[in-house]
Amino acid sequence: MGTNGPGPERGLLSRLLNLMRGSRALGSASDETDLRRALEARTTEDLSSILRERDEGEWRPEVFAIAASILEARGVSPSVAEPPVRAADSAEVPDVQPLVTVGQYFSPTEAHSHCMALEGAGLRAWVFDESAGSYLGVGIGCRLQVRAEDEAAARALLDIAVAPDSVSPVEPAEATHGHSRPESDDTEGTAAVEATVPETAEPIRQEAANEEDRRPRGMEAVELAGVVLLTAVYPALWGLLNEADTPPMTPGILAVGVAWSVGLMLLVWTLLERNRGPLSPIPLPASAVPWVREILAGGLLFLAMWVLVDPVVGRVLEVAGVPDSPTQWDSFYRKWGVTGIHVVESFFAVLAEEVVFRAYLISRLHLVLGLRRGWSVVVAAAMFAGTHGYPPRASLMSFAFGLVFGRAYLRSRRLPRLVVGHWLYNLAVMSYWLHHAR
């Protein structure tokens, strides 16, 4: 036969829970006795957990004292259940010491995986923009930050953790919090990350401190100068000595450009891999899912540039009276055979430009010349704009493009998203000249 209300046992249980969780104050000795009985019915592990977490929003203050007395009666010291207080935790480190970003992630679990790897090596780390990073990885991203003094050691540890032979940097094993992924390689990926992280970060700190003395600076400077001459100085001088903004005249020249771009990209990539530094690109993804994420990130980066940055910068330059010149690109794209070849040629040109002007120049200007990260982006963006030989207004817009993509590289060190975004941007420019420009 059914009842219209809760039975006496359920009512008593609800009353005890209300007592422990603060629904009403302890009003009598019988209430305190009931509360003690309810806590005595819990296991030692439960009581220790209550003291460790000490969630005053969940439990009344009296609960902690009673739980401590019950543990003492069971021969367990309440101090064992108390959370350890570290000096780094007692002070609000993010508010006192400057933090730097050492990683940018789509997935918060991915960020926490690397955060735990750093803390396991003795480096304090924090994850920011956790909720927004899952959806807006390009614009906001989930950021992993450390103290400025630990930056070199943290980057060295992350480079070890994302080595190609161990685990993909874009899709490392994700440390889940109450959720699990069906992929079978998660456990293996986590083990790989943990196996590659040293037990202490002191050797890494010492290695970063001595790194400057070990590098053959002379040879690196010669290498950097050679790449700059080949990729930036020579094209800029060619643009100055010839008519500015002159597009290639035949599809055949575009086809030759493909071979040039592939050779240049392979050469510079080889130099990058021979001597990796703290700003060197993260290895390419090893599975399909991170590739999809990179493509989506590149699409968002293109939209941000095409819809937000370009119109604003163009309008500012127009109002400022920065001169522009007539262009031949509209008639060039309408030539027979040019459109199809340009789609292919543009991809390889973008690939070479991102490897040279983002991955190589930003990392080498910082590593060899000691430029700050921001200045490395500015100098690389200036070289990127100079190589195109555009009129003043278009050159400044190319400079703004280099700043945006350089900043995106600095935050993620991932080239695929930059290549996708840059290629889509070039295709949009071609479409503009074909369908909108006169």
N, C-alpha and C positions, 0 to 999 in steps of 0.2 A: 504494500500500500504506500503511495507517495506521500510526502510531507510538503508543507508549504514554506518551511524555513529550514535553516541549517540545524543539524543535530547538535547535541551538547558537546560531543568531542570536537567537531569542527569549530564551534563557537569558542571553546577553550583555546584551541590552537591559534585562532585568529587573535584572540585577546593577548596571548603570549607574544605573538609576533608584533602586535601593536606596542606592547611594552618595550620590546627590544629595539624597535625601529623608531620609537619616539612619537607614536601617534598621540600619546598623552603622558603627562608627568606621573612619576611615582607618587601615589597619593597615600599609601599605607604600607605597613610592614608586610602585609600579605601580598601586596603587589611585588615588593622586592623579593619575597620568598619565592613567588611564582617565577619571577625572572631568573633567579639563581637556579631553580630546578630546571627551567628550560635550557639554560646554558650548560648545566651539568650533564644534560642529556646529549650534548654535542661532543664530538670527538676532540682529542687534543689538537689534531691538525686544524680543525675548524676554528678553535679558539685562538690558536697561534696565527691563523690567517686574519682573523678579526683584528688582533693587535698589530700585525704587520701593516695592514692596509690603513687601519685607523680612519675609516671613512665616517666622519661625524655627520655627514649628510644622510647616511644610511642608519647609523646606530646612535643611541643616546650616550652621553658621556658616562653614565653609570655602568653601561655594559662593559667598557674597557676595564674598569676597576674590578668588577665582579669576575670577568674572564681571567684577569691576572691572578686573583686570589684562588680561583679554581685550579689554574695551572700550577701555582705554588703548592697547593694541596696534593697535586698529582706528582710532585717532585720535578716539575719542569720550571726552569727559571724564566720569568716573563721577559727578561732582557734578551734571551735567545730569539724570541719572536719579534723583537723590535727591529725595524729596518735599519741597516747600517747607515750612518750619516757620514758622508765624505766631505772633505773640505771643498771640493769642487761643486758639491751639491748645495752646501750651506750658503754660498754666495750666488747671486744671480749672474752667472758668467756671461750670458748673452747681453746683459745690460751694462757690464763693466768692461769687458774685453771685446775688441773688434773681431767680427767673424767674417770668414770668406767662404764663398761657395766652391766646393770641390766636385760637385756632381749635380746633374739635372736629370730627372726621371719622370716618365709617364706614370708609373705605378708606385703608390706609396709603399707597398710591400717590398718593391725592389730597392727603394731608398732605405727602408729600415734594414734590409739585408746587409747593405754596405755599411750602414750606421753601426750595426752590431759587430761587423768585422773590424771596424776602426776602434770601437770601444773595447773589443776583445784584445786589441793590441795596445791598450792603454791610452788611446786618444779620445778625448771627449768630443762628441759629435751631436748635432741636432738636425731634425728634419722639419722643414718649413713648407707652407702652402700645401699641406697634405691633402685637403679635400679638393681644392681647385686643380691640383696637379693631375688628377686622374682624367680630367676632361680637357684642360687647356694646357697641354704639355709645352707648346711652343710659346704662347703668350705669357704664361705664368710658370708652369712646371712645378714639380715637387723637388725642392732644393735640399741638398745635403751640405751642411756647413760645419766648419771647425774653427778653432781659434786661429788667428793669423799666424801665430808662432808655430803652429802645427801643420801649416798648409803643405810644406814640402814633404813632410813625413806621410801625411794623409794621401797625397797624390801618388807617392811611391807605393804605398800599400794598395791603393786602388788599382794601380797599373799591374801589380802582381796578381791581384784578385781577378782581374778581367783578362788575363793572358789568354791567347787563343787556344792553348793546349789544355786549359783548365775549364773555363766557363765563359759563355758569351757575355760581354759587358752590357748589352742591351737587354738581355733576357736572363739574368742570373737567377739562381734559385730564390724564390720569394719566401721570406719568412712570414707565414700567415698568422693572423690573429683570429682564431675561431673559424677560419675558412681554409679549405684545402683545394688545390687544383688537381685535375685528373691526370695531368701529364706525369709520366713515370720518371722523368729525368729531374724532378724537383729535388728529391733527396740527394741524388748524385751531385747536382749542381751546388747544393748547400755544403755538402762534404768537401767539394772541390774548393769552394771559397774559403772554408775554414782551414783546409789543409795548407793553403797557400799563404795564409796570414801568419806572420811570426807571433811568438808568444808575447813579445814586448816590442814597443816601437822605438826603443832607445837606439838599436843598431841602425834603424832607418833614419832617425834624426841625425846620428853621427855621419851617416853616409851622405845625407843631403848637405850637411855642413861642410864636408870635405869635397863635395862634388866639383866645386869651382876649381880646386887645385888639380884635379885629375884630368880635366878635359883639355885636349889639344886645341886651344883657342885659335892659334894661328891658322890651322887647316880649316877649322869651322868657319872662320871669317872669310877665307879665300873661297870656300864653297858657297857661302851666302852671297858674296860679291858676284860670283859667276852666275848664279841663278838670277840675281837681280838684273844684271846686265842683259841676260838672255830673254827674260820674261817681261821686264818692265822698262828698262832704259832703251833698248833697241826699238821696241814698238812705239814708244813715245817719240823718239827722234824721227822715226819713219813718218809718224803722223804730222810732225812739225815741218818736215821737208817736203811733204806732199800735201795735196788739197785735203783739208780737214773733212771728216765725216764722209769719206768716199767709200762706198760699198764695193765689194768685189764684183767684177763685171760679168763673169761667166760661171756657169755651173761647174766647169772643170776646176776653177780655182777653189771653189767650195770643197770639192772632192779631195784636192790636195791638202786642204785645211784639216780634213779628218785625220790623215796620216800624221801631220805635224802635231795635232793635239794629242793623239794617242802616244806618240814618241815622247813628247814633253811630259805628259802625265806619268808615264812609266819611269822616266829618268828621275823626276822629282820625288816620286813615291819611293823609289829605291833609296834615295838619299835620306828621306824621312825615316825609313825603317832601319837604316844602318846606325842611326844615333837618335834614339827616342828621348824626349824630354818631358817635362811636366805638362806641356800643352800639346803634345803629339796627339793625333786623332786616335780615338778608341777603335779597336779592331772591328771589322765588319760583322754584322749579325750572322749567326750560324743556323738560324731556323726561319721558318716562314712568318711566324707571328711578329717578331720584331721588325721584319722587313715591311710588313703591312703598316706597323706603327710609324716607321720612318716615312713611308709614302704619305700617310695622313698628316704627319707633322710637316712634311714639305708642302703639302697643299695648303695648310693653315698659314705657313710662312709666306707663301705666294700671295694669298688673299690679304694678309696684313700689309704686304708691300704694295700691292696693286690698288687696294681699296682705301688704305689709310695713309701710308707714307708718301707715295708718289703724288697724289693730288695735293696734299698739304705742302710738300716741298716745292712742287711745281708752281703753286699759287704764290708762295712766299717769294720765290725767285722772280716771278713775273712782276709782282708788285714792286720788288726792289729794283726793277729795271735791268736785270742781268740779261745781256744780249743773247740772242739765238740766231741761227743761220738757216737758210733753206736746206733741205735735205733731198737726197736722191733715193732714199730707201723705199718710198712708195712705188716708184717706177721699177726699182730693182726687183722687188718681191713679185711683181706682175710678169716678169720675164718667164718664158716657157722653161719648165723643168726646175726652176729655182726653189719653189716652195717645198717640194718633196725632198730635195737634197738638203735644203736648209734645216729641215726637221731633224735629220740625222746628224748633220754637221754641227748643229747647235748643241746637241746632247754631248758630243765629245769635246766641244769647245768649253762647255760648262764644266765638264768633268775635270779638264785640265785647269781651268781657272780656279775652281774650288780647292783643288789639291795645292796649287801654287800660292794663291793669294790668301787663302784662309788657313789651311793646315800647315803649309811650309813656312810662309813668311811670318805669320803671327807667332808660331812656336819658336822659330829661329831668331827673330828680332828680340824676343824675350830671353831666349837661352844664350845667344851669342853676344848680343849688344847690351843685355841687361835692362832693356826697356821694360817699363811697367806694362801690365797686360793691356790696359786701356790705350796706352800710347802705341803699342804694337798693332792694335786694331786700326788706329787712326792712320799710321804710316802705311800699313798694308792697303787700306781703303784708298789712300791717295795714289799709290802705285797702280791699283786696279783702275781707277778713273783715268789716270794718265795714259795707260796703254790703249785706250779706246780711241783717242784722238778726236773726241767730239767737240762741238762748239761749247762756249762757256756754260750755258745753262744746262745742257745735257751732261757735261762733265761733272757739274756739281750734283746733279741728280744721281749720276753713277757713283760719286763719292758717298752720297747718303745711302745708296744701295750697299756699298761696301761696308759702311758702318753697321747697318742693320744685320747683314749676314755675318760680319765679323763678330758682332756681339752674340748672335745665335750660336756661332761656333764656340765662342769662349764659354758659354753656359753649358754646352752639351758635349763638345768635342766629337760630334757625330757628323760625318760627311754625307751620308745618303740623303738625309732630309734637306741639306743645303743644295745638293745636286738637283733633287726633284723640284724644289721651290724655284731655283734659278732657271731651270729648263722650262718650267711652266711660264715663268715670267717672260722669257724670250719668245715663246710661242704666242703669248698674249700680245707682245709688241708687234710681232709679224701680223697677227690677225688685225690689229689696230690699223696698220699701214695698208692692209689689203681692203678693209671694209669701211673704215671711218675717215682716214686721212684723204685729203684731196691732192 
